[in-house]
Amino acid sequence: SHTWFWNYIQNDFKTGSIDLEGCMRLFEKMQIPFDEDHLKHIFKKTLDKHSGDAISMDEFRAIYRALVHRPEYEELFKAYSSDGLILSDTQLIKFLVKEQFQTEANETTALETIMKYEPIDEVRKKRQMSFEGFIRYMRSDECSVFKSQHRTVYQDMNQPLCDYFISSSHNTYLIADQLMGPSHLWGYTRLPRGVLSDISEKRLFIFLFINNKILQFYFQSSAYPVVLSLENHCSPKQQEVMAHYLKSILGDKLLSSPIGGEVDMTRLPSPEALKFKVLVKNKKAGTLEESMLRMDEENLGETEDLSDSDSEDEDTDDTIPLSRSKSPTKRRGDRRSSPPPQKKSKVKKAKIALALSDLVVYTKSQKFVSFEHSHVNQQVYENNSIGESHARKLVKYSAKEFIAHTTRFITRIYPKGTRMSSSNYNPQEFWNVGCQMVALNFQTPGMHMELQDGKFLDNGGCGYVLKPPFLRDRNTKFTPQNVGGYSKPMSLSIRLISGHQLPPSSMSRTNKADPKVYIEIFGVPEDQARKKSSVVKSNALSPKWNETFSFTIQVPELAMIRFCVEDEISLSNNEFLGQYTLPVMSLNTGYRNIPLLSKDGIKLESASLFAHIWYY
């Protein structure tokens, strides 16, 4: 293998030595991810041994080994290799079956693995694997903690829309904070797939124009429908303009009539049936049948009064519609403190342009009154939006009714308007009762957004995740507080082995940090848990823990797991270094790499944790 290495690098050493730049270029050429701080540090330490600012071939090899030949990989390799130099295909199969729990691994699997990862020609030709190949395999996506089967759409996509969790954002156009921030187009590109965003009339044209471009990009990565939730405070005249834009810009992507021309009043269509479509979520006058009858008419200039149950703005209590009031204190305070009116004065009825109303098919916004009211009066194509504070009370006092409601109707939860800095709430408690659209401020990083991103890694990242059976069955008895017979306890054991190239602390002048790892479970209340490792002092390059953490999870189908690495600056102060969150059911067993993401959800190319994961 030495000759392989020399042959690979000799061109770069024509002058006999390379500097730091050349060293980085060579690592890039070898496709070895590196953290600049770590590489600089190792390079400097090598230079300390002599004068000048360049290193020899031998020194480069030492740096390569320090960064790439991890002892924890070597230990595994030597446990299965008879001579410590190569693995035969049978030894590799043994490793895959025993350690990686790939029970179906056979000669073909071994051969594919060797062909894919072994860099040394003569070893590859003998159907063997060197330590170099083994390292490349261990570092690959195949050894990621996230199950490769879940990287593609694997769930049944033919169930009604209300049977899925749908990735949803709130006020997508707000960047800096709820009211002041310039509406920057970046807000849209960060949209989830599946998607919802509240859009007001001023931005609609720009939004649609850009969104049409984004939708093309969207539908390349997920074919499933996009829902545009309109925050509509426009006059009927503007609503007509809106309808015109929607039709002209979105064209046949816009769903403007029921699929197959028939309205099924008993169930919503499936994501599969709505592929490549954009659905408009807005208030609607009258019923779906009435708008079907009008389909061939020219409705310009026609408006209709919304009935009381339709007209009341669904977000008066909780979100701040941008075009209404700029003074939050006044807006909230006065309404609360004034005594309730004795008699309903004449309310000015909201008007809706039929042209816009008729574009709403399966996603009609309906004011939420109570679960009982919905049960008696609501149609399957009518959806409710409930503010987080109200929804939290409902979870606490009427979880059973809440779940019965979400088995039938799409329910959207949105952040309360008092969150002026666009902070977020924990989406888990609303997923626990089957809410399909738990809308978060996508522009705000943090743990809640990490849960959202982690949940929707599942099912190929298509933006739709099938709810577990006990949240789809209309006769379910499940509640998060009392899981009863729905519990399928999982015993999960995680041996945290090591970290590699973790981001150095911002306090460090070189490449140091004092890392510790938190492992957290989110799920039904009794599954919530948090454990932490010890602190490894001043080592971000290759900290070793070798600590085991055990969890018992009652409802794994709803549980999320989060690995978070922090730098302990002092006993009371930690700095975030990286995290990774994924559904517990998407965990891979065996020796696995846990990639790490930055605060903004960007993958840290070279940083990872290494762990052994096992459950039954």
Disulfide bonds with the S-S distance in Angstrom:
none
